[in-house]
Amino acid sequence: MAATETPACVSLGTAHFREANEKVRAALDEFDVVELHDVYAQRYLGCTMPKGKRLKIHGTPGNDMACYMDGGEIEVFGNAQDQIGNTMNDGRIVVHGRCGDAAGYGMRGGTILVRDDCGWRVGIHMKEYEAHRPAIVIGGDAGSFLGEYMAGGVIVLLGKPGAYLATGMHGGVIYTKGRLEGPSVMAGLVHEPADERDRELLRSLLSEYNRAFAGELEEPVDETAQGFYRLRPASSRPYASMYAN
């Protein structure tokens, strides 16, 4: 049976995550847009979801939401737990709240927009390949180890970073609003003003953030992208001296 764009509504309640995911998959087989209600931390929602499929989640999805997602879209009207977008290949996640630890773990493509704060180790092991360049925008503060071991992709942080920012980073870029204090910049990294090419990218991501959270922000983020700094590796092998040749 061909899927339809008319949204379906599914209530998960206290269903075990296996039963919950069976319900979700069955609904997505028939409908392109599925609204989930009464979501109480069921794991793995939206895993491997392909392009053309959308979930609207009312409640709190559990760990590994959208893991391996391959082009689908998920919008969470509330907070999200840990490891959203784990090894995500493509697609879009919008969280109208905060997210937990390790969002975007090993993320390879797509976009994650979080209105508020995030937990620890967000963007760990992010990577990019050819035209696939993942992006995460965090509207609030970040926990420790943001961008840990980051190998590619883009993180935009509108609030304050936690400790050990970009530990082991060897690729990609992190944009911060304003200059970081000296001790916040780890050895092997460069923190410098964003240039016009950076601002072009930032304007696109900040505009997407404003559209996603229109009416929820005290005021929209300045889309001119002035005052941003980029954090990047000093070289392609910034930690070579730490390992044997």
ChimeraX commands (.cxc) that place a marker at each C-alpha (Angstrom):
marker #1 position 0.00,0.00,0.00 radius 0.5
marker #1 position 1.40,3.43,-0.93 radius 0.5
marker #1 position 2.00,5.81,1.98 radius 0.5
marker #1 position -0.11,8.95,2.32 radius 0.5
marker #1 position 0.79,12.46,3.48 radius 0.5
marker #1 position -2.28,12.62,5.74 radius 0.5
marker #1 position -0.83,12.45,9.28 radius 0.5
marker #1 position -1.55,9.50,11.54 radius 0.5
marker #1 position -1.69,9.80,15.34 radius 0.5
marker #1 position -0.22,7.07,17.53 radius 0.5
marker #1 position -0.26,7.05,21.34 radius 0.5
marker #1 position 2.63,5.14,22.92 radius 0.5
marker #1 position 1.83,5.53,26.60 radius 0.5
marker #1 position 3.71,2.99,28.70 radius 0.5
marker #1 position 4.35,0.58,25.82 radius 0.5
marker #1 position 7.71,-1.21,25.90 radius 0.5
marker #1 position 10.12,0.21,23.34 radius 0.5
marker #1 position 9.85,-2.88,21.11 radius 0.5
marker #1 position 6.06,-2.66,20.99 radius 0.5
marker #1 position 6.27,1.12,20.54 radius 0.5
marker #1 position 8.59,0.82,17.56 radius 0.5
marker #1 position 6.40,-1.83,15.97 radius 0.5
marker #1 position 3.49,0.63,16.16 radius 0.5
marker #1 position 5.59,3.43,14.70 radius 0.5
marker #1 position 6.94,1.34,11.83 radius 0.5
marker #1 position 3.45,0.10,10.97 radius 0.5
marker #1 position 2.14,3.66,10.88 radius 0.5
marker #1 position 5.05,4.84,8.70 radius 0.5
marker #1 position 4.31,2.04,6.24 radius 0.5
marker #1 position 0.91,3.65,5.60 radius 0.5
marker #1 position 1.58,7.34,6.30 radius 0.5
marker #1 position 4.40,9.73,5.47 radius 0.5
marker #1 position 3.71,11.88,8.55 radius 0.5
marker #1 position 3.12,10.29,11.96 radius 0.5
marker #1 position 2.39,12.16,15.19 radius 0.5
marker #1 position 3.38,10.36,18.37 radius 0.5
marker #1 position 1.64,11.28,21.62 radius 0.5
marker #1 position 2.23,10.24,25.23 radius 0.5
marker #1 position 5.86,9.37,24.52 radius 0.5
marker #1 position 7.61,8.25,27.71 radius 0.5
marker #1 position 11.28,7.59,26.93 radius 0.5
marker #1 position 10.82,4.78,24.41 radius 0.5
marker #1 position 14.15,4.19,22.68 radius 0.5
marker #1 position 15.13,3.98,19.01 radius 0.5
marker #1 position 12.22,5.99,17.60 radius 0.5
marker #1 position 12.81,6.89,13.95 radius 0.5
marker #1 position 15.85,4.67,13.51 radius 0.5
marker #1 position 16.88,4.23,9.84 radius 0.5
marker #1 position 13.92,6.39,8.78 radius 0.5
marker #1 position 14.28,7.29,5.09 radius 0.5
marker #1 position 13.71,10.51,3.18 radius 0.5
marker #1 position 10.06,11.47,2.82 radius 0.5
marker #1 position 9.05,10.19,6.27 radius 0.5
marker #1 position 8.36,12.49,9.25 radius 0.5
marker #1 position 7.76,11.98,12.96 radius 0.5
marker #1 position 6.26,14.62,15.24 radius 0.5
marker #1 position 6.93,13.56,18.81 radius 0.5
marker #1 position 4.93,14.96,21.74 radius 0.5
marker #1 position 6.66,13.88,24.92 radius 0.5
marker #1 position 10.18,12.73,25.70 radius 0.5
marker #1 position 11.79,10.24,23.30 radius 0.5
marker #1 position 14.34,7.87,24.79 radius 0.5
marker #1 position 17.97,7.18,23.89 radius 0.5
marker #1 position 19.14,6.70,20.29 radius 0.5
marker #1 position 16.23,8.47,18.65 radius 0.5
marker #1 position 16.97,8.73,14.91 radius 0.5
marker #1 position 20.00,6.47,15.05 radius 0.5
marker #1 position 21.17,5.62,11.51 radius 0.5
marker #1 position 18.44,7.90,10.14 radius 0.5
marker #1 position 18.74,8.20,6.38 radius 0.5
marker #1 position 16.90,11.32,5.26 radius 0.5
marker #1 position 13.80,11.39,7.47 radius 0.5
marker #1 position 12.67,14.30,9.63 radius 0.5
marker #1 position 11.86,14.30,13.36 radius 0.5
marker #1 position 10.46,17.17,15.41 radius 0.5
marker #1 position 10.35,16.81,19.20 radius 0.5
marker #1 position 7.97,19.05,21.12 radius 0.5
marker #1 position 9.82,18.76,24.42 radius 0.5
marker #1 position 13.19,17.47,25.58 radius 0.5
marker #1 position 15.15,14.58,24.11 radius 0.5
marker #1 position 17.38,12.09,25.90 radius 0.5
marker #1 position 20.84,10.77,25.00 radius 0.5
marker #1 position 22.46,9.93,21.66 radius 0.5
marker #1 position 19.90,11.43,19.33 radius 0.5
marker #1 position 21.13,11.17,15.74 radius 0.5
marker #1 position 23.61,8.41,16.61 radius 0.5
marker #1 position 25.49,7.62,13.36 radius 0.5
marker #1 position 22.85,9.58,11.46 radius 0.5
marker #1 position 23.45,9.55,7.71 radius 0.5
marker #1 position 21.04,12.26,6.56 radius 0.5
marker #1 position 17.86,14.06,7.58 radius 0.5
marker #1 position 16.77,16.70,10.09 radius 0.5
marker #1 position 16.06,16.71,13.82 radius 0.5
marker #1 position 14.43,19.66,15.60 radius 0.5
marker #1 position 14.18,19.63,19.42 radius 0.5
marker #1 position 11.94,22.23,21.08 radius 0.5
marker #1 position 13.80,21.93,24.37 radius 0.5
marker #1 position 17.14,20.46,25.40 radius 0.5
marker #1 position 18.91,17.20,24.59 radius 0.5
marker #1 position 21.05,14.87,26.65 radius 0.5
marker #1 position 24.55,13.49,26.12 radius 0.5
marker #1 position 26.28,12.40,22.90 radius 0.5
marker #1 position 23.83,13.89,20.40 radius 0.5
marker #1 position 25.19,13.38,16.88 radius 0.5
marker #1 position 27.56,10.61,17.96 radius 0.5
marker #1 position 29.43,9.54,14.81 radius 0.5
marker #1 position 27.02,11.67,12.76 radius 0.5
marker #1 position 27.79,11.55,9.03 radius 0.5
marker #1 position 25.21,13.92,7.53 radius 0.5
marker #1 position 22.05,15.90,8.13 radius 0.5
marker #1 position 21.18,18.63,10.64 radius 0.5
marker #1 position 20.28,18.69,14.33 radius 0.5
marker #1 position 18.73,21.88,15.78 radius 0.5
marker #1 position 18.37,22.10,19.59 radius 0.5
marker #1 position 16.58,25.14,20.97 radius 0.5
marker #1 position 18.13,25.03,24.45 radius 0.5
marker #1 position 21.08,23.35,26.21 radius 0.5
marker #1 position 22.78,20.04,25.52 radius 0.5
marker #1 position 24.57,17.47,27.66 radius 0.5
marker #1 position 28.10,16.11,27.48 radius 0.5
marker #1 position 30.03,14.84,24.45 radius 0.5
marker #1 position 27.70,16.24,21.81 radius 0.5
marker #1 position 29.19,15.83,18.33 radius 0.5
marker #1 position 31.70,13.20,19.45 radius 0.5
marker #1 position 33.35,11.53,16.42 radius 0.5
marker #1 position 31.37,13.61,13.91 radius 0.5
marker #1 position 32.73,13.15,10.40 radius 0.5
marker #1 position 32.13,14.29,6.82 radius 0.5
marker #1 position 32.67,12.84,3.36 radius 0.5
marker #1 position 32.44,14.63,0.01 radius 0.5
marker #1 position 29.09,16.49,-0.03 radius 0.5
marker #1 position 27.98,15.02,3.30 radius 0.5
marker #1 position 28.68,17.62,5.98 radius 0.5
marker #1 position 26.66,17.22,9.19 radius 0.5
marker #1 position 25.67,20.24,11.28 radius 0.5
marker #1 position 24.50,20.70,14.88 radius 0.5
marker #1 position 23.18,24.01,16.25 radius 0.5
marker #1 position 22.87,24.34,20.04 radius 0.5
marker #1 position 20.87,27.36,21.18 radius 0.5
marker #1 position 21.93,27.22,24.83 radius 0.5
marker #1 position 24.94,26.04,26.82 radius 0.5
marker #1 position 26.88,22.82,26.22 radius 0.5
marker #1 position 28.17,20.24,28.67 radius 0.5
marker #1 position 31.78,19.11,28.78 radius 0.5
marker #1 position 33.66,17.57,25.82 radius 0.5
marker #1 position 31.61,19.22,23.06 radius 0.5
marker #1 position 33.10,18.09,19.72 radius 0.5
marker #1 position 35.34,15.46,21.32 radius 0.5
marker #1 position 37.43,13.62,18.68 radius 0.5
marker #1 position 35.55,15.56,16.01 radius 0.5
marker #1 position 36.77,14.63,12.51 radius 0.5
marker #1 position 34.41,16.71,10.37 radius 0.5
marker #1 position 31.17,18.62,10.23 radius 0.5
marker #1 position 29.96,21.82,11.86 radius 0.5
marker #1 position 28.84,22.68,15.38 radius 0.5
marker #1 position 27.36,26.09,16.19 radius 0.5
marker #1 position 27.16,26.95,19.90 radius 0.5
marker #1 position 25.11,30.02,20.83 radius 0.5
marker #1 position 25.64,29.66,24.59 radius 0.5
marker #1 position 28.65,28.79,26.72 radius 0.5
marker #1 position 30.83,25.67,26.33 radius 0.5
marker #1 position 31.63,23.30,29.16 radius 0.5
marker #1 position 35.07,22.03,30.10 radius 0.5
marker #1 position 37.41,20.20,27.70 radius 0.5
marker #1 position 35.91,21.73,24.57 radius 0.5
marker #1 position 36.94,19.88,21.38 radius 0.5
marker #1 position 39.34,17.49,23.12 radius 0.5
marker #1 position 41.10,15.44,20.42 radius 0.5
marker #1 position 39.47,17.40,17.60 radius 0.5
marker #1 position 41.24,16.76,14.28 radius 0.5
marker #1 position 38.71,17.93,11.69 radius 0.5
marker #1 position 35.60,20.03,11.18 radius 0.5
marker #1 position 34.82,23.37,12.82 radius 0.5
marker #1 position 33.06,24.67,15.93 radius 0.5
marker #1 position 31.64,28.19,15.90 radius 0.5
marker #1 position 31.28,30.05,19.19 radius 0.5
marker #1 position 29.48,33.30,19.85 radius 0.5
marker #1 position 32.33,35.52,21.03 radius 0.5
marker #1 position 35.94,34.82,21.92 radius 0.5
marker #1 position 36.78,32.07,24.37 radius 0.5
marker #1 position 39.12,32.61,27.27 radius 0.5
marker #1 position 42.65,31.24,26.78 radius 0.5
marker #1 position 42.35,28.15,29.05 radius 0.5
marker #1 position 39.19,27.09,27.18 radius 0.5
marker #1 position 41.15,26.52,23.98 radius 0.5
marker #1 position 42.94,23.16,24.07 radius 0.5
marker #1 position 46.47,22.73,22.74 radius 0.5
marker #1 position 46.50,21.81,19.06 radius 0.5
marker #1 position 43.52,24.04,18.24 radius 0.5
marker #1 position 43.16,27.52,16.76 radius 0.5
marker #1 position 40.44,29.96,17.83 radius 0.5
marker #1 position 40.08,32.87,15.40 radius 0.5
marker #1 position 37.45,35.31,14.10 radius 0.5
marker #1 position 35.04,33.91,11.53 radius 0.5
marker #1 position 35.60,35.18,8.01 radius 0.5
marker #1 position 33.03,35.93,5.29 radius 0.5
marker #1 position 32.96,32.33,4.11 radius 0.5
marker #1 position 32.20,31.23,7.67 radius 0.5
marker #1 position 29.50,33.87,8.01 radius 0.5
marker #1 position 27.82,32.67,4.82 radius 0.5
marker #1 position 27.50,29.20,6.34 radius 0.5
marker #1 position 26.45,30.62,9.71 radius 0.5
marker #1 position 23.76,32.80,8.17 radius 0.5
marker #1 position 22.19,29.74,6.58 radius 0.5
marker #1 position 22.23,27.71,9.82 radius 0.5
marker #1 position 21.07,30.60,12.03 radius 0.5
marker #1 position 18.21,31.33,9.65 radius 0.5
marker #1 position 17.18,27.67,9.82 radius 0.5
marker #1 position 17.36,27.82,13.63 radius 0.5
marker #1 position 15.16,30.95,13.73 radius 0.5
marker #1 position 12.57,29.39,11.43 radius 0.5
marker #1 position 12.45,26.19,13.46 radius 0.5
marker #1 position 11.83,28.01,16.74 radius 0.5
marker #1 position 9.88,31.04,15.54 radius 0.5
marker #1 position 7.68,32.44,18.30 radius 0.5
marker #1 position 9.52,30.50,21.04 radius 0.5
marker #1 position 12.63,32.66,21.33 radius 0.5
marker #1 position 12.76,35.86,23.36 radius 0.5
marker #1 position 14.20,37.37,20.22 radius 0.5
marker #1 position 15.53,35.81,17.00 radius 0.5
marker #1 position 19.23,35.08,16.71 radius 0.5
marker #1 position 21.08,37.76,14.75 radius 0.5
marker #1 position 21.44,36.25,11.30 radius 0.5
marker #1 position 24.23,38.61,10.25 radius 0.5
marker #1 position 26.55,36.20,12.13 radius 0.5
marker #1 position 28.71,38.99,13.48 radius 0.5
marker #1 position 30.93,38.30,16.48 radius 0.5
marker #1 position 31.42,34.58,15.84 radius 0.5
marker #1 position 34.75,32.78,16.20 radius 0.5
marker #1 position 35.77,29.48,14.70 radius 0.5
marker #1 position 37.60,26.73,16.54 radius 0.5
marker #1 position 39.55,24.39,14.30 radius 0.5
marker #1 position 42.55,22.02,14.42 radius 0.5
marker #1 position 45.91,23.72,13.98 radius 0.5
marker #1 position 46.85,21.14,11.33 radius 0.5
marker #1 position 45.57,17.93,9.77 radius 0.5
marker #1 position 47.50,15.98,12.45 radius 0.5
marker #1 position 47.46,18.21,15.54 radius 0.5
marker #1 position 48.19,15.35,17.94 radius 0.5
marker #1 position 50.82,13.45,15.94 radius 0.5
marker #1 position 53.48,14.01,18.61 radius 0.5
marker #1 position 51.32,12.15,21.17 radius 0.5
marker #1 position 51.59,8.87,19.26 radius 0.5
marker #1 position 54.44,6.68,18.03 radius 0.5
marker #1 position 55.35,7.01,14.34 radius 0.5
marker link #1:1,2 radius 0.2
marker link #1:2,3 radius 0.2
marker link #1:3,4 radius 0.2
marker link #1:4,5 radius 0.2
marker link #1:5,6 radius 0.2
marker link #1:6,7 radius 0.2
marker link #1:7,8 radius 0.2
marker link #1:8,9 radius 0.2
marker link #1:9,10 radius 0.2
marker link #1:10,11 radius 0.2
marker link #1:11,12 radius 0.2
marker link #1:12,13 radius 0.2
marker link #1:13,14 radius 0.2
marker link #1:14,15 radius 0.2
marker link #1:15,16 radius 0.2
marker link #1:16,17 radius 0.2
marker link #1:17,18 radius 0.2
marker link #1:18,19 radius 0.2
marker link #1:19,20 radius 0.2
marker link #1:20,21 radius 0.2
marker link #1:21,22 radius 0.2
marker link #1:22,23 radius 0.2
marker link #1:23,24 radius 0.2
marker link #1:24,25 radius 0.2
marker link #1:25,26 radius 0.2
marker link #1:26,27 radius 0.2
marker link #1:27,28 radius 0.2
marker link #1:28,29 radius 0.2
marker link #1:29,30 radius 0.2
marker link #1:30,31 radius 0.2
marker link #1:31,32 radius 0.2
marker link #1:32,33 radius 0.2
marker link #1:33,34 radius 0.2
marker link #1:34,35 radius 0.2
marker link #1:35,36 radius 0.2
marker link #1:36,37 radius 0.2
marker link #1:37,38 radius 0.2
marker link #1:38,39 radius 0.2
marker link #1:39,40 radius 0.2
marker link #1:40,41 radius 0.2
marker link #1:41,42 radius 0.2
marker link #1:42,43 radius 0.2
marker link #1:43,44 radius 0.2
marker link #1:44,45 radius 0.2
marker link #1:45,46 radius 0.2
marker link #1:46,47 radius 0.2
marker link #1:47,48 radius 0.2
marker link #1:48,49 radius 0.2
marker link #1:49,50 radius 0.2
marker link #1:50,51 radius 0.2
marker link #1:51,52 radius 0.2
marker link #1:52,53 radius 0.2
marker link #1:53,54 radius 0.2
marker link #1:54,55 radius 0.2
marker link #1:55,56 radius 0.2
marker link #1:56,57 radius 0.2
marker link #1:57,58 radius 0.2
marker link #1:58,59 radius 0.2
marker link #1:59,60 radius 0.2
marker link #1:60,61 radius 0.2
marker link #1:61,62 radius 0.2
marker link #1:62,63 radius 0.2
marker link #1:63,64 radius 0.2
marker link #1:64,65 radius 0.2
marker link #1:65,66 radius 0.2
marker link #1:66,67 radius 0.2
marker link #1:67,68 radius 0.2
marker link #1:68,69 radius 0.2
marker link #1:69,70 radius 0.2
marker link #1:70,71 radius 0.2
marker link #1:71,72 radius 0.2
marker link #1:72,73 radius 0.2
marker link #1:73,74 radius 0.2
marker link #1:74,75 radius 0.2
marker link #1:75,76 radius 0.2
marker link #1:76,77 radius 0.2
marker link #1:77,78 radius 0.2
marker link #1:78,79 radius 0.2
marker link #1:79,80 radius 0.2
marker link #1:80,81 radius 0.2
marker link #1:81,82 radius 0.2
marker link #1:82,83 radius 0.2
marker link #1:83,84 radius 0.2
marker link #1:84,85 radius 0.2
marker link #1:85,86 radius 0.2
marker link #1:86,87 radius 0.2
marker link #1:87,88 radius 0.2
marker link #1:88,89 radius 0.2
marker link #1:89,90 radius 0.2
marker link #1:90,91 radius 0.2
marker link #1:91,92 radius 0.2
marker link #1:92,93 radius 0.2
marker link #1:93,94 radius 0.2
marker link #1:94,95 radius 0.2
marker link #1:95,96 radius 0.2
marker link #1:96,97 radius 0.2
marker link #1:97,98 radius 0.2
marker link #1:98,99 radius 0.2
marker link #1:99,100 radius 0.2
marker link #1:100,101 radius 0.2
marker link #1:101,102 radius 0.2
marker link #1:102,103 radius 0.2
marker link #1:103,104 radius 0.2
marker link #1:104,105 radius 0.2
marker link #1:105,106 radius 0.2
marker link #1:106,107 radius 0.2
marker link #1:107,108 radius 0.2
marker link #1:108,109 radius 0.2
marker link #1:109,110 radius 0.2
marker link #1:110,111 radius 0.2
marker link #1:111,112 radius 0.2
marker link #1:112,113 radius 0.2
marker link #1:113,114 radius 0.2
marker link #1:114,115 radius 0.2
marker link #1:115,116 radius 0.2
marker link #1:116,117 radius 0.2
marker link #1:117,118 radius 0.2
marker link #1:118,119 radius 0.2
marker link #1:119,120 radius 0.2
marker link #1:120,121 radius 0.2
marker link #1:121,122 radius 0.2
marker link #1:122,123 radius 0.2
marker link #1:123,124 radius 0.2
marker link #1:124,125 radius 0.2
marker link #1:125,126 radius 0.2
marker link #1:126,127 radius 0.2
marker link #1:127,128 radius 0.2
marker link #1:128,129 radius 0.2
marker link #1:129,130 radius 0.2
marker link #1:130,131 radius 0.2
marker link #1:131,132 radius 0.2
marker link #1:132,133 radius 0.2
marker link #1:133,134 radius 0.2
marker link #1:134,135 radius 0.2
marker link #1:135,136 radius 0.2
marker link #1:136,137 radius 0.2
marker link #1:137,138 radius 0.2
marker link #1:138,139 radius 0.2
marker link #1:139,140 radius 0.2
marker link #1:140,141 radius 0.2
marker link #1:141,142 radius 0.2
marker link #1:142,143 radius 0.2
marker link #1:143,144 radius 0.2
marker link #1:144,145 radius 0.2
marker link #1:145,146 radius 0.2
marker link #1:146,147 radius 0.2
marker link #1:147,148 radius 0.2
marker link #1:148,149 radius 0.2
marker link #1:149,150 radius 0.2
marker link #1:150,151 radius 0.2
marker link #1:151,152 radius 0.2
marker link #1:152,153 radius 0.2
marker link #1:153,154 radius 0.2
marker link #1:154,155 radius 0.2
marker link #1:155,156 radius 0.2
marker link #1:156,157 radius 0.2
marker link #1:157,158 radius 0.2
marker link #1:158,159 radius 0.2
marker link #1:159,160 radius 0.2
marker link #1:160,161 radius 0.2
marker link #1:161,162 radius 0.2
marker link #1:162,163 radius 0.2
marker link #1:163,164 radius 0.2
marker link #1:164,165 radius 0.2
marker link #1:165,166 radius 0.2
marker link #1:166,167 radius 0.2
marker link #1:167,168 radius 0.2
marker link #1:168,169 radius 0.2
marker link #1:169,170 radius 0.2
marker link #1:170,171 radius 0.2
marker link #1:171,172 radius 0.2
marker link #1:172,173 radius 0.2
marker link #1:173,174 radius 0.2
marker link #1:174,175 radius 0.2
marker link #1:175,176 radius 0.2
marker link #1:176,177 radius 0.2
marker link #1:177,178 radius 0.2
marker link #1:178,179 radius 0.2
marker link #1:179,180 radius 0.2
marker link #1:180,181 radius 0.2
marker link #1:181,182 radius 0.2
marker link #1:182,183 radius 0.2
marker link #1:183,184 radius 0.2
marker link #1:184,185 radius 0.2
marker link #1:185,186 radius 0.2
marker link #1:186,187 radius 0.2
marker link #1:187,188 radius 0.2
marker link #1:188,189 radius 0.2
marker link #1:189,190 radius 0.2
marker link #1:190,191 radius 0.2
marker link #1:191,192 radius 0.2
marker link #1:192,193 radius 0.2
marker link #1:193,194 radius 0.2
marker link #1:194,195 radius 0.2
marker link #1:195,196 radius 0.2
marker link #1:196,197 radius 0.2
marker link #1:197,198 radius 0.2
marker link #1:198,199 radius 0.2
marker link #1:199,200 radius 0.2
marker link #1:200,201 radius 0.2
marker link #1:201,202 radius 0.2
marker link #1:202,203 radius 0.2
marker link #1:203,204 radius 0.2
marker link #1:204,205 radius 0.2
marker link #1:205,206 radius 0.2
marker link #1:206,207 radius 0.2
marker link #1:207,208 radius 0.2
marker link #1:208,209 radius 0.2
marker link #1:209,210 radius 0.2
marker link #1:210,211 radius 0.2
marker link #1:211,212 radius 0.2
marker link #1:212,213 radius 0.2
marker link #1:213,214 radius 0.2
marker link #1:214,215 radius 0.2
marker link #1:215,216 radius 0.2
marker link #1:216,217 radius 0.2
marker link #1:217,218 radius 0.2
marker link #1:218,219 radius 0.2
marker link #1:219,220 radius 0.2
marker link #1:220,221 radius 0.2
marker link #1:221,222 radius 0.2
marker link #1:222,223 radius 0.2
marker link #1:223,224 radius 0.2
marker link #1:224,225 radius 0.2
marker link #1:225,226 radius 0.2
marker link #1:226,227 radius 0.2
marker link #1:227,228 radius 0.2
marker link #1:228,229 radius 0.2
marker link #1:229,230 radius 0.2
marker link #1:230,231 radius 0.2
marker link #1:231,232 radius 0.2
marker link #1:232,233 radius 0.2
marker link #1:233,234 radius 0.2
marker link #1:234,235 radius 0.2
marker link #1:235,236 radius 0.2
marker link #1:236,237 radius 0.2
marker link #1:237,238 radius 0.2
marker link #1:238,239 radius 0.2
marker link #1:239,240 radius 0.2
marker link #1:240,241 radius 0.2
marker link #1:241,242 radius 0.2
marker link #1:242,243 radius 0.2
marker link #1:243,244 radius 0.2
marker link #1:244,245 radius 0.2
view
